[in-house]
Amino acid sequence: MLTIGQKVVCIDGSPLRNNCDAVLPLRLVEGRVYTVRSIHTEPRIQGYGVRLDELVNPSIVWADGTECEWAYQSERFRPVYSVDETLLETASAT
């Protein structure tokens, strides 16, 4: 599971399904790095969504009357791992 504050890279910038462009007007860009701002789960929906520091979409009113921002599907991202530059230099020297 992705975590709050984690850097992630978008691996699926394709258009959203089910005409969600109205609630998520800010499009993801494949290959761009984002920071997870929050995690969103729904009891009746498998998986989870993430909200990003770099993209803040407008809030919507849900069927139960609560209001919050829609989240992007977590499957559209993978974690970003940093590489130790010293290890790279050592590996390239051998």
N, C-alpha and C positions, 0 to 999 in steps of 0.2 A: 504494500500500500504506500502511495506517495504521502509525504508529510508536509505540514505547514513550514514554510521557509525554504523548502527544497527547490533547487534549480531543476527544471525539466526542459526537454526539447520536444517540440511538436513534431510528431511523425505522421500525422494525418490532418492536413489542412483542407480536406475536401468540404464541399458545401454541406450544411447541416441537413439532417433528415426532417421530415414532417413539418416543413415550412416554419422552422424555428428562427428564421432570420429576424422576425419582429422582436423576439425577446433576447436575441444575441446578435445585435447589429455589428459588433466588432468581430471581424473574421480572424481566425488563427492563420498564421503563416508557417507552412511546413519548413522545418530547419531552424526556426527562431527559438531562442532560449527564453523561458518565462520563469517566474517565481510563484510557487503555490502560496496563495493568501489564505484560503480556507478549504475545508472538505465538506461536501454535502452528501448525505445519504437519505434514502427514502425507504420506509419499511416494505413497500410493495414492489420496489424496483431493484433488480439485481445490479450489483456494481455500485459505483459512486462517482460523483462529479467533483471537479475542482474549480475554484475561482482563483484568478491570477492577479498579481500586483500590477502587471503591465496593461491589463484590459479590464476596465470596470464598466459593465453593462448596466442599463437601467433596471431598477427593481420592477417586479411584477407582483400582482396580487394573486395568490394561489386559491384553489377551490375552498380551502379551509379558512380563508380570510387573512392568513398571514401574508406579509409582504417581504420579499427578498429577491436578490439577484439570481438569475438562472446560472447554473454551473455547466462547464464543459465536461464531456465524458472523459474519464481518466484514461481510457484506452487510446486516446489521441496523443498521449505523451509517454516518454520514457525518461528515467532519471539521467541527469548529467553527472558524469564522474570526472573528477579532476585527475590530472596526470602529474606525477612528480617529475619535474624537469631533470633532476639529478639522475633518476632512473633512466630517462630517455637518453641522456648524454652517455651514461655508462653502457647502455645497450648498443648505442650506435658506434661506440669505440671498439667493441669486440668483434 
